Amino acid sequence: MAETGYCVKCKGKKTMKDEQQVTMKNGRAAMKGKCPECGTGMYKILGKK
């Protein structure tokens, strides 16, 4: 799906690697993946659908 997110380690927007859609405790949808450069975990909260 090629979601983009913010990497706090690289301090910039990157395209997530190995992303998967998850549901948070409050019921909202989010994408979870890794930064392609440094491997840090990335998280993006998705809008309501």
Phi, psi and omega per residue, in radians:
M1 nan -0.387 3.050
A2 1.038 1.020 3.073
E3 -1.371 2.540 3.044
T4 -1.816 2.600 3.126
G5 -2.594 3.075 -3.123
Y6 -1.751 2.212 3.076
C7 -1.675 2.106 -3.102
V8 -1.296 -0.408 3.135
K9 -1.388 -0.774 3.123
C10 -1.437 -0.293 -3.102
K11 1.011 0.929 3.102
G12 -2.958 2.914 3.103
K13 -1.393 2.333 3.139
K14 -2.382 2.795 3.031
T15 -1.487 2.220 -3.082
M16 -1.187 2.575 3.051
K17 -1.955 2.500 -3.138
D18 0.974 0.773 -3.097
E19 -1.362 2.630 3.066
Q20 -2.568 2.539 -3.134
Q21 -1.477 2.312 3.138
V22 -2.239 2.841 3.060
T23 -1.975 2.219 -3.137
M24 -1.358 2.985 -3.113
K25 -1.027 -0.577 -3.110
N26 -1.464 0.044 3.079
G27 1.671 -0.110 -3.141
R28 -1.363 2.648 3.118
A29 -1.543 2.577 3.127
A30 -2.595 2.772 3.047
M31 -1.916 2.359 -3.117
K32 -2.143 2.303 -3.135
G33 -2.792 -2.888 -3.133
K34 -2.213 2.659 3.072
C35 -1.270 2.317 -3.119
P36 -1.215 -0.361 -3.099
E37 -1.601 -0.856 -3.030
C38 -1.921 -0.241 3.099
G39 1.462 0.094 3.113
T40 -1.195 2.524 3.107
G41 -1.163 2.364 3.124
M42 -2.101 2.636 -3.071
Y43 -2.491 2.310 3.106
K44 -2.330 2.140 3.105
I45 -1.424 2.235 -3.123
L46 -1.601 2.753 -3.130
G47 -1.277 2.898 3.105
K48 -1.212 2.534 -3.111
K49 -2.163 nan nan
